[in-house]
Amino acid sequence: MFDDMTSLDDDLLLGDEAVEPSIEVFCPYCGEPSEILVDSGSGMDQSYVEDCEVCCRPRMVRVRFHDGIPSVEVGTEDDAVF
């Protein structure tokens, strides 16, 4: 499981578009790194399934925000955390 704390700006701008911040995580199956986009507009406590970009296995993703700082956990379907 991977847990990363990163501070967020209210809006990150690239040109005229707002960009969602991303956090690097490691697949619990194959161990390869990838980035998860975090969006505080989707709620302060989020859980969803997302396929790994490398091995295509479904991984459980949990994003929590505390004082604007995201915490991301990634696990297997069998992890009891989710």
MDAnalysis code that builds the backbone (N, CA, C; Angstrom):
import MDAnalysis as mda
import numpy as np

u = mda.Universe.empty(246, n_residues=82, atom_resindex=np.repeat(np.arange(82), 3), trajectory=True)
u.add_TopologyAttr("name", ["N", "CA", "C"] * 82)
u.add_TopologyAttr("resid", np.arange(1, 83))
u.add_TopologyAttr("resname", ["MET", "PHE", "ASP", "ASP", "MET", "THR", "SER", "LEU", "ASP", "ASP", "ASP", "LEU", "LEU", "LEU", "GLY", "ASP", "GLU", "ALA", "VAL", "GLU", "PRO", "SER", "ILE", "GLU", "VAL", "PHE", "CYS", "PRO", "TYR", "CYS", "GLY", "GLU", "PRO", "SER", "GLU", "ILE", "LEU", "VAL", "ASP", "SER", "GLY", "SER", "GLY", "MET", "ASP", "GLN", "SER", "TYR", "VAL", "GLU", "ASP", "CYS", "GLU", "VAL", "CYS", "CYS", "ARG", "PRO", "ARG", "MET", "VAL", "ARG", "VAL", "ARG", "PHE", "HIS", "ASP", "GLY", "ILE", "PRO", "SER", "VAL", "GLU", "VAL", "GLY", "THR", "GLU", "ASP", "ASP", "ALA", "VAL", "PHE"])
u.atoms.positions = np.array([
    [0.844, -1.158, 0.000],
    [0.000, 0.000, 0.000],
    [0.898, 1.233, 0.000],
    [0.472, 2.300, -0.641],
    [1.267, 3.496, -0.781],
    [0.484, 4.673, -0.253],
    [1.112, 5.485, 0.535],
    [0.451, 6.651, 1.101],
    [1.341, 7.852, 0.840],
    [0.782, 8.898, 0.209],
    [1.568, 10.069, -0.138],
    [0.814, 11.310, 0.293],
    [1.510, 12.231, 0.927],
    [0.892, 13.489, 1.338],
    [1.497, 14.594, 0.489],
    [0.658, 15.345, -0.194],
    [1.105, 16.428, -1.046],
    [0.167, 17.606, -0.849],
    [0.716, 18.802, -0.715],
    [-0.113, 19.985, -0.551],
    [-0.695, 20.400, -1.892],
    [-1.953, 20.836, -1.889],
    [-2.636, 21.249, -3.113],
    [-2.824, 22.751, -3.137],
    [-2.665, 23.354, -4.304],
    [-3.114, 24.723, -4.513],
    [-4.591, 24.636, -4.845],
    [-5.346, 25.729, -4.652],
    [-6.768, 25.704, -4.974],
    [-6.982, 25.383, -6.442],
    [-6.280, 26.046, -7.335],
    [-6.350, 25.763, -8.776],
    [-4.947, 25.818, -9.342],
    [-4.495, 24.749, -9.939],
    [-3.239, 24.774, -10.658],
    [-3.563, 25.140, -12.093],
    [-2.900, 26.143, -12.623],
    [-3.234, 26.618, -13.956],
    [-2.133, 26.289, -14.946],
    [-2.534, 25.859, -16.109],
    [-1.640, 25.607, -17.227],
    [-2.264, 26.330, -18.404],
    [-1.714, 27.486, -18.766],
    [-2.363, 28.298, -19.784],
    [-3.656, 28.831, -19.210],
    [-4.774, 28.594, -19.880],
    [-6.073, 29.055, -19.417],
    [-6.893, 27.946, -18.772],
    [-6.327, 26.753, -18.604],
    [-7.084, 25.618, -18.079],
    [-6.628, 25.261, -16.672],
    [-7.577, 24.877, -15.825],
    [-7.245, 24.356, -14.499],
    [-6.801, 22.901, -14.660],
    [-5.749, 22.526, -13.945],
    [-5.196, 21.178, -14.033],
    [-5.357, 20.491, -12.683],
    [-5.842, 19.252, -12.710],
    [-5.954, 18.480, -11.479],
    [-4.564, 18.018, -11.054],
    [-4.234, 18.139, -9.779],
    [-2.937, 17.645, -9.310],
    [-2.883, 16.123, -9.381],
    [-1.694, 15.582, -9.505],
    [-1.538, 14.128, -9.555],
    [-0.541, 13.680, -8.489],
    [-0.700, 12.435, -8.070],
    [0.178, 11.828, -7.084],
    [0.655, 10.498, -7.643],
    [1.954, 10.244, -7.531],
    [2.508, 8.985, -8.005],
    [2.193, 7.880, -7.000],
    [1.715, 6.755, -7.524],
    [1.436, 5.571, -6.707],
    [2.085, 4.366, -7.383],
    [2.159, 3.276, -6.645],
    [2.731, 2.046, -7.180],
    [1.668, 0.958, -7.169],
    [1.542, 0.242, -8.268],
    [0.545, -0.810, -8.392],
    [0.812, -1.897, -7.353],
    [-0.222, -2.316, -6.609],
    [-0.028, -3.369, -5.616],
    [0.198, -4.745, -6.241],
    [-0.063, -4.894, -7.535],
    [0.131, -6.168, -8.228],
    [1.502, -6.251, -8.902],
    [1.811, -5.282, -9.774],
    [3.054, -5.362, -10.554],
    [4.151, -4.435, -10.041],
    [3.811, -3.504, -9.142],
    [4.806, -2.614, -8.558],
    [5.217, -1.437, -9.423],
    [4.627, -1.309, -10.595],
    [5.004, -0.216, -11.493],
    [4.368, 1.107, -11.040],
    [5.112, 2.219, -11.214],
    [4.563, 3.517, -10.828],
    [3.581, 4.053, -11.871],
    [2.621, 4.832, -11.407],
    [1.707, 5.554, -12.290],
    [1.172, 6.744, -11.502],
    [0.467, 7.627, -12.187],
    [-0.058, 8.809, -11.524],
    [-1.570, 8.728, -11.378],
    [-2.052, 9.162, -10.228],
    [-3.479, 9.239, -9.937],
    [-3.831, 10.721, -9.903],
    [-4.839, 11.130, -10.654],
    [-5.324, 12.504, -10.584],
    [-6.230, 12.625, -9.375],
    [-6.016, 13.652, -8.567],
    [-6.853, 13.865, -7.392],
    [-7.712, 15.104, -7.606],
    [-8.981, 14.991, -7.240],
    [-9.951, 16.051, -7.456],
    [-10.765, 16.242, -6.189],
    [-10.509, 17.324, -5.465],
    [-11.237, 17.569, -4.218],
    [-12.717, 17.848, -4.479],
    [-13.072, 18.210, -5.714],
    [-14.463, 18.457, -6.064],
    [-15.310, 17.196, -6.072],
    [-14.673, 16.034, -6.010],
    [-15.402, 14.758, -5.995],
    [-15.666, 14.257, -4.582],
    [-15.367, 15.082, -3.592],
    [-15.622, 14.700, -2.204],
    [-14.340, 14.582, -1.404],
    [-14.491, 14.651, -0.100],
    [-13.338, 14.615, 0.792],
    [-12.865, 13.199, 1.094],
    [-13.700, 12.209, 0.814],
    [-13.343, 10.802, 1.032],
    [-13.868, 10.013, -0.169],
    [-12.971, 9.554, -1.025],
    [-13.342, 8.886, -2.271],
    [-12.767, 7.476, -2.308],
    [-13.535, 6.535, -2.825],
    [-13.070, 5.165, -3.063],
    [-13.576, 4.730, -4.423],
    [-12.689, 4.162, -5.226],
    [-13.088, 3.692, -6.548],
    [-12.100, 2.658, -7.062],
    [-12.477, 1.972, -8.134],
    [-11.629, 0.970, -8.770],
    [-11.077, 1.570, -10.047],
    [-9.778, 1.374, -10.255],
    [-9.111, 1.880, -11.463],
    [-8.106, 0.827, -11.918],
    [-8.107, 0.508, -13.205],
    [-7.168, -0.486, -13.724],
    [-5.761, 0.085, -13.802],
    [-4.772, -0.746, -13.487],
    [-3.370, -0.372, -13.634],
    [-3.074, -0.157, -15.115],
    [-2.351, 0.902, -15.428],
    [-2.000, 1.206, -16.814],
    [-1.009, 0.206, -17.391],
    [-0.294, -0.517, -16.533],
    [0.738, -1.455, -16.998],
    [0.205, -2.883, -17.073],
    [-0.324, -3.415, -15.946],
    [-0.747, -4.821, -15.917],
    [-2.256, -5.001, -16.104],
    [-3.003, -3.907, -16.111],
    [-4.451, -3.903, -16.354],
    [-5.284, -4.569, -15.255],
    [-4.694, -4.875, -14.118],
    [-5.471, -5.466, -13.021],
    [-6.202, -4.364, -12.271],
    [-7.382, -4.667, -11.752],
    [-8.152, -3.640, -11.037],
    [-7.569, -3.386, -9.651],
    [-7.291, -2.144, -9.370],
    [-6.762, -1.778, -8.056],
    [-7.751, -0.835, -7.378],
    [-7.854, -0.982, -6.082],
    [-8.725, -0.141, -5.278],
    [-7.969, 1.139, -4.938],
    [-8.623, 2.278, -5.140],
    [-8.001, 3.574, -4.863],
    [-8.849, 4.280, -3.818],
    [-8.197, 4.826, -2.811],
    [-8.883, 5.632, -1.808],
    [-8.160, 6.957, -1.694],
    [-8.910, 8.044, -1.866],
    [-8.365, 9.392, -1.762],
    [-9.106, 10.085, -0.629],
    [-8.351, 10.640, 0.300],
    [-8.929, 11.396, 1.414],
    [-8.247, 12.758, 1.460],
    [-9.026, 13.774, 1.771],
    [-8.493, 15.120, 1.918],
    [-8.638, 15.557, 3.365],
    [-7.565, 16.119, 3.903],
    [-7.585, 16.689, 5.246],
    [-6.896, 18.047, 5.172],
    [-7.642, 19.097, 5.434],
    [-7.128, 20.468, 5.329],
    [-6.544, 20.750, 3.955],
    [-7.181, 20.214, 2.898],
    [-6.746, 20.466, 1.528],
    [-5.587, 19.610, 1.069],
    [-5.120, 18.699, 1.909],
    [-3.982, 17.832, 1.563],
    [-4.511, 16.436, 1.270],
    [-4.219, 15.907, 0.046],
    [-4.710, 14.572, -0.276],
    [-3.806, 13.466, 0.262],
    [-4.437, 12.383, 0.648],
    [-3.749, 11.154, 1.020],
    [-4.311, 10.075, 0.104],
    [-3.436, 9.349, -0.589],
    [-3.880, 8.337, -1.551],
    [-3.365, 6.974, -1.124],
    [-4.278, 6.002, -1.064],
    [-3.930, 4.614, -0.785],
    [-4.374, 3.767, -1.968],
    [-3.533, 2.824, -2.361],
    [-3.852, 1.924, -3.469],
    [-3.666, 0.505, -2.966],
    [-4.671, -0.347, -3.210],
    [-4.590, -1.717, -2.748],
    [-5.218, -2.687, -3.721],
    [-5.160, -3.958, -3.368],
    [-5.764, -5.004, -4.187],
    [-7.246, -5.128, -3.844],
    [-7.961, -5.900, -4.633],
    [-9.382, -6.123, -4.357],
    [-9.599, -6.822, -3.016],
    [-8.593, -7.536, -2.529],
    [-8.714, -8.293, -1.290],
    [-8.336, -7.495, -0.042],
    [-7.815, -6.284, -0.220],
    [-7.413, -5.478, 0.940],
    [-8.626, -5.082, 1.751],
    [-8.552, -5.255, 3.055],
    [-9.669, -4.950, 3.944],
    [-9.810, -3.457, 4.216],
    [-8.840, -2.648, 3.796],
    [-8.841, -1.208, 4.058],
    [-10.012, -0.536, 3.375],
    [-10.438, -1.075, 2.269],
    [-11.454, -0.430, 1.448],
    [-12.776, -1.035, 1.771],
])
